Amino acid sequence: MGVRHFLDLSDAGADGIAAMLADALDRKAARAGWPKGKPDADAPLAGHALAMVFEKNSTRTRVSFDMAIRQLGGSSIVLDAGTTQLGRGETVADTARVLSGYCDAIMIRTDDHAKVEEMAAYASVPVINGLTDASHPCQIVADLLTIIESGKSLPGLKVAWLGDGNNVLASIVEAASLMQFDVVAACPQGFQPEEEAIVRASGRARVVGDPREAVEGADIVVTDTWISMGQLHAETKLAAMMPYQVTEALMAAAKPDAKFLHCLPAHREEEVVSAVIDGPQSLIWQEAENRLHAQKAILRWCFGQIG
């Protein structure tokens, strides 16, 4: 078996994702009530070291991957672009070669998806996409885990997306094709996802202009921040996005047992009102914790231990 990189969900495929979800559920249950820093009983990645490269700010990705490798028995080293040679012009390819000699896997969170692809092309160890401007596969594994924990089955599920046609939506659409559920995304003109991503979903995704049409009959309602790190023209974008704000009235148009997801950080009273975030349909804190359990399963898949 060659090196397993996890740059997008399709790298693992439906079987790989199913294996990750099953492993995450089992490991989460097995350590219920334990201190967070205690390694899993079998410590399956004992002796393994994970390099974490950050070119973008991070809370959940940074802490969840750090704790994930610890709970699996391994260790991590954090590299911020501003304090490494990568931030001073060393190429991604050269960095990949060097880190491969020190560590057993590399997780990188950056802007340009081409950087992650270049890292994988030159690394001799698994490379994991911790977020790029094109996709956010680790987040979606956590989201799918949260949906399953809520008692819902993925095949035939209807997911409504509100707002920006961004990297998180791209990964949700990719998941829909793999795991056989449907996505209806309501996005304003000028902020729709790339048509290619919708086409690749093989009929499992469509884009509409009306937010109410998207949420009607939805099992899951998802949104994300409208203004990503470093984006310009915020005022124009906010004005276009306001009709897509997730409100209590909009949630009421979904199924009565619909759940709300948001990858966080949230800008309260922008993309979603606090009454929804803190309301009974919201699963966002469980979703955030599940980043940890998802990362563990992703790491084990990359090392060929599952799937």
Disulfide bonds with the S-S distance in Angstrom:
none
